[in-house]
Amino acid sequence: MNKKISFAGPWITQKEIDYVIDAAKNGWYETYDMHAKKLENAVASYLGVKYGIATHSCTLALHLATAALDLGDTDEVICTDFSWVATAYAISYTGAKPVFVDIDPDSWCIDPQAIKKAITNKTKAIMLVHSFGHPAQMDEIMNIAKEYDLRVIEDAAPSLGAEFKGQKTGTFGDVGCFSFQGAKIAVSGQGGIFVTNDEAIYKKASLLASMGRTDSKAEFWSDMLGYQYKIANLTAALALAQVERIEELVAKKREIFSWYYERLKDARGLKIIKEKKDCKSNYCYPSILLQDGLSLSRDEVLKKLKALNIHCRPGFPRMSRFPVFEARYPNPQAEKVEKRGISLPSAGNLTREDLDFVCDSLLEIIE
Ligand SMILES: Cc1ncc(COP(=O)(O)O)c(C=O)c1O
């Protein structure tokens, strides 16, 4: 069997190992959260935002966002139908209802026109995703939010380092949330971060993330129902090293995409998803859409690739089909990606040769 071509996985150097050893040796007693604090500062300063709260995962950061914005059971939140379910569950945890809308076929991010059509008098917020590292159309989304007085949460889980019109994703809305889960561009195994420029939102989210502890009337006093959501210091040390290398990690992903693009841009039977005008993608997950009318289904293509030890991912199923949710719209673009989307391998250990093998195999299979 040839080399395993992994879908995703990190690029770890001596720096990451040194930081973790440092945390294991020194991240205790009075400096028990030293790496977590450094991580919050490093991400905030990289993004150019005021506040960061590092969490056990991005899912929890998203929950902090929906809770800190006071969403509740009479509210609706307009949400992309194409994402990992954490995006929508973070809305549901508060009792609010996600209203799923369609995506832009060129970026697979939420379609601003679909947002506009879905607004009702219950709509309180927009939850968008910078899907697979492609920036959503933030100008249009922020204009809609302003016109209808809606809050904006950016699920920026995979998009650290991506930009819309030169501004980093995760910094446009009321809150942005990133993931350091092991398949993301910068990893710590599990981990995430909540960022905002709004002091009141930051203060509320900080309280929620640390069990509502204020020490106001006694040590260990808690003033509100909170959660234990803060990242572990050891984990933060790994994320910190990766964040300090983020430009290098983005450059590597963009190089991988450019190899795919060169080989696949004119291929018959598929469309490769490329960053749109005014957007800088971090190409966390380079992706293609198989064209209609191929003799093999998408799942058959994935199976044949897997038999060659090439590990890809299918497009997400539309969340509006899940039993816990309700579908208000059919969302045909998201349906296409659900049925015919493939994310290609872009793990940190892949070489040009590996990617050529992926492209040769894919083209042969779909021919
Ligand atoms: C778009 C999106 N949102 C949220 C998450 C959740 O991130 P985490 O695994 O860090 O909780 C992910 C992770 O896969 C994701 O892709």
The ligand as a MOL file (V3000), in Angstrom:
LIG
                    3D

  0  0  0     0  0            999 V3000
M  V30 BEGIN CTAB
M  V30 COUNTS 16 16 0 0 0
M  V30 BEGIN ATOM
M  V30 1 C -17.4180 25.5720 11.1270 0
M  V30 2 C -17.1010 24.9530 12.4490 0
M  V30 3 N -17.6530 25.4540 13.5600 0
M  V30 4 C -17.3850 24.9650 14.7730 0
M  V30 5 C -16.5160 23.9070 14.9320 0
M  V30 6 C -16.2900 23.3670 16.3060 0
M  V30 7 O -14.9570 23.4820 16.6960 0
M  V30 8 P -14.4320 22.6200 17.9420 0
M  V30 9 O -14.1950 21.2380 17.4400 0
M  V30 10 O -13.1510 23.3370 18.3260 0
M  V30 11 O -15.4430 22.6960 19.0030 0
M  V30 12 C -15.9010 23.3530 13.8210 0
M  V30 13 C -14.9680 22.2390 13.9950 0
M  V30 14 O -14.8350 21.2980 13.3330 0
M  V30 15 C -16.2040 23.8720 12.5380 0
M  V30 16 O -15.6640 23.3750 11.4240 0
M  V30 END ATOM
M  V30 BEGIN BOND
M  V30 1 1 1 2
M  V30 2 1 2 3
M  V30 3 2 2 15
M  V30 4 2 3 4
M  V30 5 1 4 5
M  V30 6 1 5 6
M  V30 7 2 5 12
M  V30 8 1 6 7
M  V30 9 1 7 8
M  V30 10 2 8 9
M  V30 11 1 8 10
M  V30 12 1 8 11
M  V30 13 1 12 13
M  V30 14 1 12 15
M  V30 15 2 13 14
M  V30 16 1 15 16
M  V30 END BOND
M  V30 END CTAB
M  END
